């Protein structure tokens, strides 16, 4: 099936404002709060450490949610956030790919969640490193890899694939649709930018109470997070029959075919 960008965006918007979407916005807002606490506490820790070094300049960055924590506690909280965020993303992807908008089946919360979480973290790290290198080199290779790895998360969450298999299958799945996937990336980025503007304005309005402004900004960013996941999920549904197994006489494409594009890359 061909990827319809406008249909994916409309479906994603509908899922974001549904009951399940609101639940995931709350979950990612809580995770965003934890992430901000970790980041602000790290800045405070660095600032306090710099104060003990002669000639070191303090970190002049607002830290409204920072806490006076030790370095080891900050690291543990950071790891906890990383795993919790990946687990929440896996569950959200399973729900957003399904037809459930008002309830979340228990099976989606528990089925092989540990393995999926670990593979999701691994896929995100590998993809981020490769995309980052590509962006630093010539920009275009980084964008190309971001497009090719776009569907790795639903493949891990829904089909229980390993991170290597998910990255390879996502590469194959995007063939012939990469310009449309790029359009989805641009739209999600523009939505995030549009949300960041009122978030900045709100922070300015609560200059006397920076923690309040920070929390409001976190909630707005959680909305864009859920919307971005929903876009991936609904685009994935269009391109892939979830749960269908390949026919016995078809088999799985071999490893070379999963990674290599035919002559004249199919965009």
MARZAZA-741358 format. One record per residue (C-alpha): residue in three letters; y, x, z. Coordinates in nm, 4 decimals. Layout:
R  torkol         v         u         w
R     ala         Y         X         Z
...
***
This chain:
R  torkol         v         u         w
R     unk    0.0000    0.0000    0.0000
R     unk    0.3508    0.1214   -0.0829
R     unk    0.5915    0.1834    0.2025
R     unk    0.8703   -0.0766    0.2225
R     unk    1.1571    0.0773    0.4215
R     unk    1.3559   -0.2404    0.4876
R     unk    1.0453   -0.4289    0.6039
R     unk    0.9538   -0.1478    0.8424
R     unk    1.3061   -0.1459    0.9892
R     unk    1.3144   -0.5249    1.0328
R     unk    0.9715   -0.5284    1.1966
R     unk    1.0701   -0.2399    1.4249
R     unk    1.3888   -0.4181    1.5338
R     unk    1.1878   -0.7312    1.6132
R     unk    0.9380   -0.5310    1.8206
R     unk    1.2176   -0.3535    2.0072
R     unk    1.3746   -0.6802    2.1283
R     unk    1.0389   -0.8415    2.2147
R     unk    0.9031   -0.8675    2.5695
R     unk    0.6814   -0.5626    2.5213
R     unk    0.9758   -0.3765    2.3712
R     unk    1.1834   -0.4507    2.6812
R     unk    0.9001   -0.3211    2.9006
R     unk    0.8872    0.0047    2.7091
R     unk    1.2666    0.0381    2.7194
R     unk    1.2405    0.0173    3.0988
R     unk    0.9567    0.2724    3.1045
R     unk    1.1437    0.5208    2.8866
R     unk    1.4627    0.4635    3.0839
R     unk    1.2763    0.5658    3.3998
R     unk    1.1312    0.8663    3.2203
R     unk    1.4762    0.9496    3.0845
R     unk    1.6117    0.9383    3.4391
R     unk    1.3414    1.1807    3.5505
R     unk    1.4191    1.4070    3.2554
R     unk    1.7904    1.4069    3.3419
R     unk    1.7143    1.4804    3.7080
R     unk    1.5013    1.7775    3.5995
R     unk    1.7656    1.9064    3.3583
R     unk    2.0569    1.8626    3.5982
R     unk    1.8598    2.0140    3.8852
R     unk    1.7726    2.3122    3.6667
R     unk    2.1409    2.3630    3.5884
R     unk    2.2230    2.3461    3.9582
R     unk    1.9455    2.5973    4.0301
R     unk    2.0758    2.8351    3.7627
R     unk    2.4284    2.7879    3.8936
R     unk    2.3240    2.8711    4.2500
R     unk    2.1283    3.1721    4.1278
R     unk    2.4257    3.2905    3.9211
R     unk    2.6434    3.2647    4.2296
R     unk    2.4349    3.5368    4.3894
R     unk    2.4759    3.7731    4.0939
R     unk    2.7963    3.9721    4.0844
R     unk    3.0054    3.8985    3.7775
R     unk    2.7895    3.6018    3.6642
R     unk    2.9774    3.2923    3.5476
R     unk    2.8886    2.9500    3.6936
R     unk    2.7435    2.6811    3.4656
R     unk    3.0374    2.4529    3.3895
R     unk    2.8337    2.1439    3.2908
R     unk    2.8343    1.8023    3.4652
R     unk    2.5151    1.7432    3.6657
R     unk    2.5510    1.3885    3.8063
R     unk    2.1776    1.3471    3.8764
R     unk    2.1081    1.7023    3.9876
R     unk    1.9230    1.7676    4.3131
R     unk    1.9029    2.0917    4.5170
R     unk    1.5396    2.1644    4.4266
R     unk    1.3452    2.4876    4.4172
R     unk    1.2389    2.6384    4.0868
R     unk    0.8706    2.5559    4.1398
R     unk    0.9475    2.1888    4.2108
R     unk    1.1637    2.1681    3.8991
R     unk    0.8811    2.3127    3.6879
R     unk    0.6273    2.0672    3.8336
R     unk    0.8599    1.7734    3.7721
R     unk    0.9164    1.8952    3.4171
R     unk    0.5425    1.9095    3.3493
R     unk    0.4976    1.5658    3.5068
R     unk    0.7665    1.4268    3.2776
R     unk    0.6094    1.5899    2.9707
R     unk    0.2676    1.4350    3.0366
R     unk    0.4053    1.0971    3.1463
R     unk    0.6310    1.0759    2.8411
R     unk    0.3408    1.1580    2.6087
R     unk    0.1148    0.9003    2.7780
R     unk    0.3857    0.6342    2.7560
R     unk    0.4414    0.7177    2.3886
R     unk    0.0683    0.6847    2.3166
R     unk    0.0466    0.3438    2.4872
R     unk    0.3678    0.2256    2.3209
R     unk    0.2358    0.3308    1.9797
R     unk   -0.0902    0.1418    2.0347
R     unk    0.0976   -0.1737    2.1281
R     unk    0.3591   -0.1445    1.8524
R     unk    0.0906   -0.0958    1.5879
R     unk   -0.0930   -0.4060    1.7111
R     unk    0.0213   -0.7662    1.6832
R     unk    0.0859   -0.7965    2.0584
R     unk    0.4514   -0.8654    2.1395
R     unk    0.4291   -1.0416    2.4770
R     unk    0.1269   -0.8865    2.6484
R     unk   -0.0302   -0.5413    2.6750
R     unk   -0.4128   -0.5475    2.6776
R     unk   -0.5746   -0.3339    2.9479
R     unk   -0.7800   -0.1522    2.6849
R     unk   -0.4639   -0.0052    2.5331
R     unk   -0.3656    0.1348    2.8710
R     unk   -0.6954    0.3007    2.9537
R     unk   -0.8912    0.3878    2.6382
R     unk   -0.9230    0.7685    2.6176
R     unk   -0.5667    0.8016    2.7419
R     unk   -0.6106    1.1491    2.8892
R     unk   -0.7424    1.3007    2.5676
R     unk   -0.4817    1.1220    2.3575
R     unk   -0.2047    1.2437    2.5879
R     unk   -0.3167    1.6071    2.5661
R     unk   -0.3500    1.5877    2.1875
R     unk   -0.0109    1.4194    2.1577
R     unk    0.1554    1.6982    2.3568
R     unk   -0.0200    1.9615    2.1450
R     unk    0.0787    1.7912    1.8181
R     unk    0.4416    1.7542    1.9281
R     unk    0.4619    2.1199    2.0350
R     unk    0.2997    2.2539    1.7167
R     unk    0.5088    2.0280    1.4938
R     unk    0.8303    2.1122    1.6809
R     unk    0.7691    2.4870    1.6478
R     unk    0.6878    2.4661    1.2766
R     unk    0.9765    2.2294    1.2032
R     unk    1.2141    2.4459    1.4067
R     unk    1.1135    2.7571    1.2131
R     unk    1.1579    2.5682    0.8861
R     unk    1.5035    2.4458    0.9857
R     unk    1.6110    2.7956    1.0873
R     unk    1.4915    2.9442    0.7598
R     unk    1.6212    2.7136    0.4866
R     unk    1.6564    2.3660    0.6485
R     unk    1.4634    2.1976    0.3669
R     unk    1.1193    2.3295    0.4766
R     unk    1.1873    2.1945    0.8250
R     unk    1.2771    1.8506    0.6910
R     unk    0.9698    1.8551    0.4665
R     unk    0.7421    1.9303    0.7637
R     unk    0.9109    1.6601    0.9750
R     unk    0.8286    1.4119    0.6998
R     unk    0.4691    1.5327    0.6563
R     unk    0.3928    1.5161    1.0317
R     unk    0.5632    1.1775    1.0772
R     unk    0.2424    0.9817    1.1409
R     unk    0.0603    1.2260    1.3690
R     unk    0.1340    1.0218    1.6842
R     unk   -0.0138    0.6877    1.5645
R     unk   -0.3175    0.8725    1.4292
R     unk   -0.3758    1.0243    1.7740
R     unk   -0.2948    0.7058    1.9670
R     unk   -0.4784    0.4546    1.7503
R     unk   -0.7629    0.6514    1.5925
R     unk   -0.8298    0.9018    1.8748
R     unk   -0.7918    1.1986    1.6414
R     unk   -0.7472    1.5574    1.7569
R     unk   -0.4008    1.7033    1.7080
R     unk   -0.5157    1.9256    1.4205
R     unk   -0.6864    1.6355    1.2443
R     unk   -0.3839    1.4107    1.3051
R     unk   -0.1396    1.6617    1.1562
R     unk   -0.3627    1.7094    0.8513
R     unk   -0.4182    1.3366    0.7997
R     unk   -0.0462    1.2644    0.8409
R     unk    0.0204    1.5227    0.5681
R     unk   -0.2201    1.3369    0.3393
R     unk   -0.0959    0.9910    0.4365
R     unk    0.2665    1.0675    0.3472
R     unk    0.1856    1.1781   -0.0072
R     unk    0.3727    0.9657   -0.2575
R     unk    0.5901    0.8137    0.0181
R     unk    0.7883    1.1124    0.1441
R     unk    1.1277    1.0056    0.0132
R     unk    1.0825    0.6707    0.1884
R     unk    0.9721    0.8441    0.5089
R     unk    1.2836    1.0604    0.4818
R     unk    1.4901    0.7415    0.4538
R     unk    1.3294    0.6145    0.7755
R     unk    1.4140    0.9423    0.9514
R     unk    1.7768    0.9148    0.8371
R     unk    1.8058    0.5510    0.9486
R     unk    1.6619    0.6252    1.2936
R     unk    1.8960    0.9244    1.3265
R     unk    2.1948    0.7078    1.2310
R     unk    2.0939    0.4440    1.4855
R     unk    2.0699    0.7155    1.7505
R     unk    2.4146    0.8427    1.6517
R     unk    2.5576    0.4914    1.6623
R     unk    2.4185    0.4436    2.0128
R     unk    2.5466    0.7803    2.1333
R     unk    2.9072    0.6775    2.0624
R     unk    2.9167    0.3835    2.3074
R     unk    2.7124    0.5908    2.5525
R     unk    2.9859    0.8548    2.5462
R     unk    3.2561    0.5910    2.5837
R     unk    3.0734    0.4356    2.8787
R     unk    3.0453    0.7748    3.0454
R     unk    3.4218    0.8122    3.0084
R     unk    3.4819    0.4709    3.1656
R     unk    3.2748    0.5732    3.4681
R     unk    3.4337    0.9154    3.5084
R     unk    3.4840    0.8435    3.8792
R     unk    3.1129    0.7571    3.9137
R     unk    2.9371    0.9906    3.6682
R     unk    2.5889    0.8903    3.7866
R     unk    2.6521    0.5319    3.6729
R     unk    2.7651    0.6492    3.3302
R     unk    2.4637    0.8780    3.3050
R     unk    2.2194    0.5961    3.3833
R     unk    2.3796    0.3626    3.1281
R     unk    2.3536    0.6369    2.8678
R     unk    1.9868    0.6876    2.9583
R     unk    1.9144    0.3166    2.9058
R     unk    2.0849    0.3168    2.5652
R     unk    1.8856    0.6229    2.4602
R     unk    1.5658    0.4501    2.5773
R     unk    1.6407    0.1658    2.3362
R     unk    1.6649    0.4114    2.0459
R     unk    1.3433    0.5801    2.1595
R     unk    1.1504    0.2526    2.1477
R     unk    1.3087    0.1632    1.8142
R     unk    1.2095    0.5014    1.6701
R     unk    0.8497    0.4583    1.7881
R     unk    0.8436    0.1054    1.6454
R     unk    0.9628    0.2315    1.3055
R     unk    0.6783    0.4855    1.2942
R     unk    0.4286    0.2201    1.4047
R     unk    0.5278   -0.0456    1.1522
R     unk    0.5472    0.2076    0.8673
R     unk    0.2012    0.3317    0.9664
R     unk    0.0649   -0.0240    0.9515
R     unk    0.1928   -0.0592    0.5974
R     unk    0.0231    0.2592    0.4790
R     unk   -0.2992    0.2513    0.6724
R     unk   -0.5518   -0.0145    0.7627
R     unk   -0.5872    0.0512    1.1349
R     unk   -0.9452    0.0720    1.2506
R     unk   -1.1044    0.0704    0.9034
R     unk   -1.3703    0.3345    0.8517
R     unk   -1.4125    0.5049    0.5120
R     unk   -1.6966    0.3715    0.3042
R     unk   -2.0247    0.5608    0.3305
R     unk   -2.0063    0.6817   -0.0283
R     unk   -1.6433    0.7877    0.0059
R     unk   -1.6650    1.0077    0.3148
R     unk   -1.3706    1.1965    0.4621
R     unk   -1.1511    1.4119    0.2386
R     unk   -1.2368    1.7758    0.2800
R     unk   -1.0054    2.0042    0.4772
R     unk   -0.8444    2.1591    0.1701
R     unk   -0.7627    1.8168    0.0259
R     unk   -0.6049    1.7055    0.3538
R     unk   -0.3495    1.9865    0.3495
R     unk   -0.2938    2.0750   -0.0163
R     unk   -0.0712    1.8632   -0.2380
R     unk   -0.1563    1.8298   -0.6057
R     unk    0.0480    2.0156   -0.8658
R     unk    0.4039    1.8821   -0.8574
R     unk    0.4247    1.7624   -0.4969
R     unk    0.3951    1.3849   -0.4758
R     unk    0.7142    1.2646   -0.3130
***
